[in-house]
């Protein structure tokens, strides 16, 4: 049964953890007991960004150096930064703190970069408040609301691809792929909620497929919103089309053991669609939600993204409205949705919430930034709450060999190594989809075909290297193999 606890700002769990502990009584997975090592700037894939550019994505990783590694590996924690999908970095303060803090608790941890950027408006909408309350007013004017949905979807795909990369390197980083936990702030919270709970292919919304191209963005956005933050090249060089973004899992590092998301922690985030009504299995992640009622960026309950900050500056300073913002459920709204589903006997996550007593008005936050509602003041206390919530769900034994294997092995590909053409020998007549991925997990080609026995496929356009070949029939994987191209 789902358990819901409403915590006071100082945190009931934090009080339970207070006091002096000797190392003999340190609580595993909760107390910061270990020294750690960190490796940075590790690439995990290359993906097409909003403007058609290929972005190389990286993560930083930390892990204990003086622990006893469990038989099946350590739990993995993924930390995801915020920034409204137009700013932010894996090196921001909060994700770095989470990465280091949970590594000291015994996790292997990674702070992850994902694709940033959206198409700006073709009109120029200006308000000179960008240095106030950390708001990028002008750059928040997206060409339409669909860009918000597509930005969240790309981030979700990237984080899933990073998880698969780490699972593929589980022996190197000593990771248990059945014990994966996610934590994110703001846009990162939207992302980890989707990674954890949007797990049914039918949940892909139409706007994440191929849709109409965008009008040319206004030149006045070029330097400030695109070039200076490094999101794209000049507007005249941008690809303004909006192709299909692919499946909910993305295409990065597809050849991986099936991971399991055990827990999700979202800080002042939300959702733009119902991701809880459908689930592909009966074991959903546990969920921790932190939010402040005074949040001016992500509504606490329900409303337009940026509602508070927009209304304040438009009403008090005569700024133009930020356009093309979607409605969102904040953390309180998420809880109302979960309660409604629970009353209908639907499967819902076990959840705890930490909703503060900060009801500061926009003027109060403007005059005293320490009262801002879109932040967490007590890094350590809330991290302790999350750690204490996750800890009872971490298991160390019962390793499973959940590597995805072909359902049947009647397909052979030869020659291998190959040069110009590969021959595919299929034992059964049928309709098949062939996809080839490079060593960075990018899909470089795909084709579908019908055949009785043999199919010849040209690989002359592929560079020298090692590739992964996937062949599926319907939704069923029937072959997965390595292919070496030598010319």
Residue pairs with C-beta under 8 A, 6 or more apart in sequence:
2 338
2 342
2 348
2 349
2 350
2 351
3 350
3 351
3 352
4 335
4 351
4 352
4 353
5 12
5 352
5 353
6 353
6 354
6 355
7 13
7 352
7 353
7 354
7 355
7 385
8 357
9 354
9 356
9 357
9 358
9 378
10 378
10 381
11 354
11 378
11 381
11 382
11 384
11 385
13 384
13 385
13 388
13 389
14 381
14 384
14 385
16 388
17 27
17 30
17 31
17 384
17 388
21 27
21 31
23 33
26 33
27 388
27 391
28 106
28 391
29 75
29 105
29 106
29 107
29 387
29 390
29 391
29 394
30 105
30 384
30 387
30 388
30 391
31 105
32 101
32 104
32 105
33 67
33 104
33 105
33 106
34 64
34 65
34 66
34 67
34 103
34 104
34 105
34 106
35 64
35 65
35 66
35 104
36 62
36 63
36 64
36 65
36 100
36 103
36 104
37 62
37 63
37 65
38 60
38 61
38 62
38 99
38 100
38 103
39 60
39 61
39 62
40 60
40 61
41 58
41 60
42 58
42 59
42 60
42 61
43 56
43 57
43 58
43 440
44 57
44 58
44 59
44 112
44 161
44 162
44 165
44 166
44 252
44 253
44 441
45 56
45 57
45 158
45 161
45 162
45 165
45 252
45 253
45 440
45 441
45 442
46 54
46 55
46 56
46 57
46 440
46 441
46 442
47 54
47 55
47 57
47 115
47 154
47 157
47 158
47 161
47 250
47 251
47 252
47 442
48 54
48 55
49 55
49 115
49 116
49 117
49 154
49 231
49 232
50 115
50 117
50 118
50 119
50 147
50 150
50 151
50 154
50 231
50 232
51 117
51 119
51 226
51 231
51 232
51 233
51 238
51 239
51 240
52 238
52 239
52 241
53 232
53 233
55 115
57 112
57 113
57 114
57 115
57 158
57 161
57 162
57 252
58 90
58 113
59 90
59 110
59 111
59 112
59 113
59 162
59 166
60 90
60 91
60 96
60 99
60 110
60 111
61 99
61 108
61 109
61 110
61 166
61 173
62 99
62 100
62 103
62 108
62 109
62 110
63 74
63 103
63 107
63 108
63 109
63 173
63 174
64 74
64 103
64 104
64 106
67 74
67 106
69 174
70 176
70 396
70 397
71 396
71 397
71 399
72 176
72 178
72 179
72 396
72 397
72 398
72 399
73 108
73 170
73 174
73 175
73 176
73 177
73 179
74 106
74 107
74 108
74 174
74 175
74 176
74 179
75 106
75 107
75 108
75 176
75 179
75 180
75 181
75 262
75 390
75 394
76 107
76 108
76 109
76 110
76 163
76 166
76 173
76 175
76 176
76 177
76 179
76 180
76 181
77 98
77 99
77 102
77 107
77 108
77 109
77 110
77 180
77 181
77 182
77 183
78 109
78 110
78 112
78 159
78 162
78 163
78 180
78 181
78 182
78 183
78 192
79 90
79 94
79 95
79 96
79 98
79 99
79 102
79 109
79 110
79 111
79 112
79 183
79 184
79 188
80 95
80 111
80 112
80 114
80 155
80 159
80 182
80 183
80 184
80 185
80 188
80 189
80 191
80 192
81 88
81 89
81 90
81 92
81 94
81 95
81 111
81 112
81 113
81 184
81 185
81 187
81 188
82 88
82 92
82 94
82 184
82 185
82 186
82 187
82 188
82 189
83 89
83 92
83 116
83 186
83 187
84 136
84 140
84 186
84 187
84 297
85 116
85 117
85 118
85 148
85 151
85 152
85 155
85 187
86 116
86 117
86 118
86 136
86 139
86 140
86 225
86 229
86 231
87 116
87 136
87 139
87 229
88 116
88 186
88 187
88 188
89 113
90 96
90 111
90 112
90 113
91 111
94 185
94 267
94 376
94 379
95 111
95 184
95 185
95 188
96 111
97 379
97 383
98 109
98 111
98 183
98 383
99 109
99 110
99 111
100 109
101 380
101 383
102 109
102 183
102 383
102 387
103 109
105 387
107 181
108 166
108 173
108 174
108 175
110 162
110 166
112 158
112 159
112 162
113 158
114 154
114 155
114 158
114 159
114 162
114 191
115 154
115 155
115 158
116 151
116 229
116 231
117 151
117 226
117 231
117 232
118 142
118 143
118 147
118 148
118 150
118 151
119 142
119 143
119 147
119 214
119 217
119 238
119 240
120 139
120 141
120 142
120 143
120 217
120 218
120 221
120 225
120 226
121 141
121 142
121 143
121 217
121 218
121 221
121 323
121 324
122 143
122 214
122 215
122 216
122 217
122 218
123 141
123 218
123 323
124 138
124 218
124 220
124 221
125 138
125 141
125 320
125 321
125 322
125 323
126 137
126 138
126 220
126 319
126 320
127 137
127 138
127 313
127 314
127 317
127 319
127 320
128 137
129 135
129 137
129 313
129 317
129 319
130 136
130 137
130 138
132 366
133 296
133 309
133 365
133 366
133 369
133 372
133 374
134 374
135 297
135 306
135 309
136 225
137 313
137 319
137 322
138 221
138 224
138 225
139 221
139 224
139 225
140 306
140 322
140 325
141 221
141 322
141 323
141 324
142 148
142 323
142 324
143 214
143 215
143 217
143 324
144 214
144 324
145 324
145 325
145 326
146 207
146 211
146 242
147 324
148 272
148 305
148 324
148 325
148 326
149 205
149 207
149 208
149 272
149 273
149 326
150 207
150 208
150 242
150 245
151 187
152 187
152 190
152 191
152 194
152 272
153 194
153 204
153 205
153 208
153 245
153 248
154 245
155 187
155 190
155 191
155 194
156 191
156 194
156 195
156 198
156 248
156 250
157 245
157 246
157 248
157 249
157 250
157 251
157 252
158 250
158 252
159 182
159 191
159 192
159 195
160 195
160 249
160 250
160 252
161 249
161 250
161 251
161 252
161 253
161 441
162 252
163 180
163 195
163 259
164 252
164 253
164 254
164 256
164 259
164 441
165 252
165 253
165 256
165 441
166 173
166 175
167 175
167 177
167 256
167 257
167 259
168 253
168 255
168 256
168 257
169 175
170 176
170 177
170 257
176 396
176 399
177 257
177 258
177 259
177 260
177 402
178 259
178 260
178 262
178 395
178 399
178 400
178 402
179 260
179 262
179 394
179 395
180 259
180 260
180 261
180 262
181 261
181 262
181 263
181 264
181 265
181 390
182 192
182 195
182 196
182 261
182 263
182 264
182 265
182 285
183 192
183 264
183 265
183 266
183 267
183 386
184 190
184 191
184 192
184 193
184 265
184 266
184 267
184 269
185 267
185 268
185 269
185 376
186 267
186 268
186 269
186 297
186 298
186 374
187 269
188 267
188 269
189 266
189 267
189 268
189 269
189 270
190 266
190 269
190 270
190 271
190 272
192 264
192 265
192 266
192 269
193 264
193 266
193 269
193 270
193 271
193 275
193 334
194 271
194 275
195 261
195 264
196 261
196 263
196 264
196 285
196 287
197 264
197 275
197 276
197 279
197 284
197 285
197 349
198 248
198 273
198 275
199 248
199 278
199 279
199 280
199 281
200 248
200 278
200 279
200 280
201 247
201 248
202 278
203 248
203 273
203 275
203 278
204 247
204 248
205 273
208 244
208 245
209 244
209 245
210 242
210 243
210 244
211 242
212 242
213 240
213 241
213 242
214 240
214 242
215 240
216 235
216 240
217 226
217 235
217 238
219 235
221 235
222 234
222 235
225 231
226 232
226 233
226 234
226 235
226 238
227 233
227 234
232 238
251 437
251 441
251 442
251 443
252 440
252 441
252 442
253 441
254 437
254 441
254 468
254 470
255 404
255 437
255 468
255 470
255 480
256 404
257 402
257 403
257 404
258 402
258 403
258 404
260 283
261 285
262 285
262 286
262 390
262 393
262 394
263 285
263 286
263 287
263 288
263 389
263 390
263 393
264 285
264 286
264 287
264 288
264 349
265 287
265 288
265 289
265 290
265 386
265 389
265 390
266 287
266 288
266 289
266 290
266 331
267 290
267 291
267 376
267 382
268 290
268 291
268 292
268 295
268 297
268 298
268 330
268 331
268 373
268 374
268 375
268 376
269 298
269 330
269 331
270 298
270 299
270 305
270 328
270 329
270 330
270 331
270 333
270 334
271 328
271 329
271 334
272 326
272 327
272 328
272 329
274 337
276 337
276 338
276 341
276 346
276 348
276 349
277 341
277 346
279 347
282 347
284 347
284 348
284 349
285 349
286 349
286 350
286 351
286 389
286 390
286 393
287 338
287 349
287 350
287 351
287 352
288 351
288 352
288 353
288 354
288 385
288 386
288 389
289 331
289 334
289 335
289 351
289 352
289 353
289 354
289 355
290 331
290 353
290 354
290 355
290 376
290 382
291 298
291 300
291 330
291 331
291 332
291 353
291 354
291 355
291 356
292 300
292 355
292 356
292 358
292 373
292 374
292 375
293 300
293 332
293 355
293 356
293 357
293 358
293 359
293 373
294 300
294 358
294 359
294 360
294 361
294 365
294 371
294 372
294 373
295 308
295 330
295 373
295 374
296 306
296 307
296 308
296 309
296 312
296 362
296 365
296 372
296 373
296 374
297 305
297 306
297 308
297 309
297 373
297 374
298 305
298 328
298 330
298 374
299 305
299 307
299 308
299 328
299 330
299 333
300 330
300 331
300 332
300 333
300 355
300 373
301 329
301 330
301 332
301 333
301 336
302 327
302 328
302 329
302 330
302 333
303 327
303 328
303 330
304 310
304 325
304 326
304 327
304 328
305 325
305 326
305 327
305 328
306 322
306 325
307 325
308 362
308 373
309 362
310 321
310 322
310 325
311 362
312 362
312 363
312 366
313 319
314 320
314 321
316 362
316 363
329 336
329 337
331 353
331 355
332 355
335 351
335 353
338 348
338 349
338 351
341 348
342 348
352 385
352 389
354 382
354 385
358 371
358 373
360 368
360 371
360 372
360 373
364 371
365 371
365 372
365 373
370 377
376 382
404 477
404 480
405 480
406 477
406 478
406 479
406 480
407 476
407 477
407 478
408 478
409 479
410 426
410 427
410 428
410 478
411 424
411 425
411 426
411 427
411 471
411 478
411 479
412 424
412 425
413 422
413 423
413 424
413 425
413 469
413 479
413 481
413 483
414 422
414 423
414 425
415 422
415 423
416 422
416 481
416 482
416 483
416 484
417 484
417 485
417 486
418 459
418 483
418 484
418 485
418 486
419 459
419 460
419 485
419 486
419 487
420 458
420 459
420 460
420 487
421 456
421 457
421 458
421 459
421 460
422 456
422 457
422 459
422 469
422 483
423 454
423 455
423 456
423 457
424 434
424 451
424 454
424 455
424 456
424 457
424 471
425 453
425 454
426 432
426 451
426 453
426 454
426 455
427 453
429 450
429 451
429 452
430 450
430 451
430 473
431 448
431 449
431 450
431 473
432 448
432 449
432 450
432 451
432 455
432 471
432 472
432 473
432 478
433 446
433 447
433 448
433 471
433 472
433 473
434 446
434 447
434 448
434 449
434 457
434 469
434 470
434 471
435 443
435 445
435 446
435 469
435 470
435 471
435 472
436 443
436 444
436 445
436 446
436 459
436 462
436 467
436 468
436 469
436 470
436 483
437 443
437 444
437 467
437 468
437 470
438 444
438 465
438 467
439 465
439 466
439 467
444 462
444 467
445 461
445 462
447 457
449 455
459 483
459 485
462 485
463 485
464 485
464 486
464 487
465 484
465 485
466 482
466 483
466 484
466 485
467 482
467 483
467 484
467 485
468 480
468 481
468 482
468 483
469 479
469 480
469 481
469 482
469 483
470 477
470 479
470 480
471 477
471 478
471 479
471 480
472 478
